[in-house]
Amino acid sequence: MNYYLSKPAVVTAQGSSREALAQNLLHGNALPLAMVACGEKTVPVGEVSSPLPTIDNPADDTRINRLILAALPQIQEDWNMVKKLFAGTRIAVVLGTSNTGVREIEKQVKAKVENPDSPDSIRLEQMALCHPTDFIKKTLGIEGPAIAISTACSSAGKAFATAQELLDGDICDAVLVGGADSFSPFVQGGFDSLGIISEHQASPLSARRDGINIGEGAALFIMTREVLPGNEPVRLLGVGESSDAYHLTSPDPEGSGAAASMRDALKNANLQAGDIDYLNLHGTGTPANDAMESKAVADVFGAQMPLCSSSKPFFGHTLGASGALEAALCWLTLSEKYNPQQHLPYHIEIDEPDPALPAIPRAAAGKSVPVKTILSNSFAFGGSNVSVILGK
């Protein structure tokens, strides 16, 4: 069965349109990250700077829902087409996320602590992992299944697997699939307590890498069995999943789970390692993640290693949304309309490569390579791993 992905809707720190994202990350015009307070230091963050729409209903008014609402108009034309083609009960939504309304609950709790006698205004429903999915379902009038996927930083990648299963099982004819997450000082503080927030732009694979930059954003696609009119024939070729369960927050240093998810994706897509033209790394910039992923990539691809890069120094690590945002970047890389020069998302070289890591060929800025097949990795706390393959 074929699974076609519509042109994506994107809201990111590198632009809130397909055109802006392609211009900034495929053509070397990346915007600088914002600087925000983190404890006693100031750190880079991939916050969305473009204005976000307002939401009148206080129960729905969260930053993550505003990010989603900013993205939806970009796929409105395709969405209208899907509603005409398929019965309402045959259209689903699957969204990956990890933070939902943490940002708002943090403010609400702080206000209550500062004024205990004030009326209780803590909206715990905004913390529900299904809250953004329910918001999409209500906003668009979706009558089919509405599924929330929350497996930390692999959430949005795994959403593609669930969407694929809904089409495979003939439960649906179309699935709105993607991911969203919003920046929260509380969440950033949690990562900082682990000692993995960098005070500099993240530098994956480098000798001086010392942590991540947190980001936020949303990316949405419509997945169908046939190409929607007006869209390019970009397909989801395969998804691979694994769970190494090595440690709550640390990856398996041998990279066995990461390698297993890549091999599973290749098997699912009926491809060999040598068929991959470009690899979008999980590439967080932490010492442990990059060492693990480098080892896994070398194990899976060997001498057939494709050009690789990490986009997280530009987006920030968007946590539960990262798998969808990076899939959107991969979609744009494959696009003849948005990437006619066939540029690859480039790997920023902030420092010398770490000589202790297996040599990973990096895509330089302005590098033009014919690309038909792309693999994108997302790895999460608890060893929840996913690899997604897109192609045309």
ABEGO torsion letter per residue (X at the ends): XBBBBBBBBBBBAAEABAAAAAAAAAAGABBBBBBBBBEABBBBBBBBABBBBBBABAAABBAAAAAAAAAAAAAAAAAAAAAAABBAAABBBBBBBAAEAAAAAAAAAAAAAABAABBBABBAAAABAAAAAAAAAAAAGBABBBBBBBAEAAAAAAAAAAAAAAAAAGABABBBBEBBBBBBAAAAAAAAAAGABBABBBBBGBAABAEBBBBBEBBBBBBBABBBBGBBBBBBABBBBBBAGABAABBBAAGAAAAAAAAAAAAAAGBBAAABABBBBAGAGBAAAAAAAAAAAAAAAEAABBBBBBAAAAAEBAEAAAAAAAAAAAAAAABAAABAAGBBBBBBBABBBBAABBBBBBBBBGBBBBBABBBBBBBBBGGBBBBBBBBX
